[in-house]
């Protein structure tokens, strides 16, 4: 299930690292994000944050950035898949796609954000992130926090009756991020650059969510 209100928007990303040279990892992640033509419009300060959910690990360095939407190339998200016509939930049939097709955010917001997610996950992999315990140590973590008024409740799939050859399986991405309103290490930097941003499900601003937050973990600006 999904809603695609407000097709004109920016997207907010949360960055985190607690392995190795943390500032360098955040800087490299931002460089790679920009390499796809995505413009970073705003950046929060860097915040050193206490680990949440898995305490026996180094403290994180976290940041939130606001990124402008721009067309994304399918080959970066699906490098091993020959694209074919597909139907997306709530959107038109995509019957013109080729391997080098660009997806425009205003035309296909749900598919665009899925392409963005796959691009961001490829950055994590290329920078050395590997599997581990939930909320455990990581070289880099890049989360899509909120994308205008787009709501996605996943899981979604494209290709009609199945996601076999010639179709693409979309992720079970949930937007806004399901733990956005519960995490001080996310809300603090987010409020620095967008205090009046409204959570489209809770109908509260980021500042209101931060003021009401029960999370008492330490978050300190570097």
Secondary structure, 3 states (H helix, E strand, C coil): CEECCCCCCEEEEEEEECCCCHHHHHHHHHHHHHHCCCCEEEECCCEEECCCCCCCCCCEEEEEEEEECCCEEHHHHCCCCCCCCEECCCCCEECCCCCCCEECCCCCHHHHHHHHHHHHHHHHHHCCCCCCCCCCCCCCEEEEEEECCCEECCCCCCCCCCCCCCCCCCCCCCECCCCHHHCHHHHHHHHHHHCCCECCCCCCEHHHHHHCCCCCCCEEEC
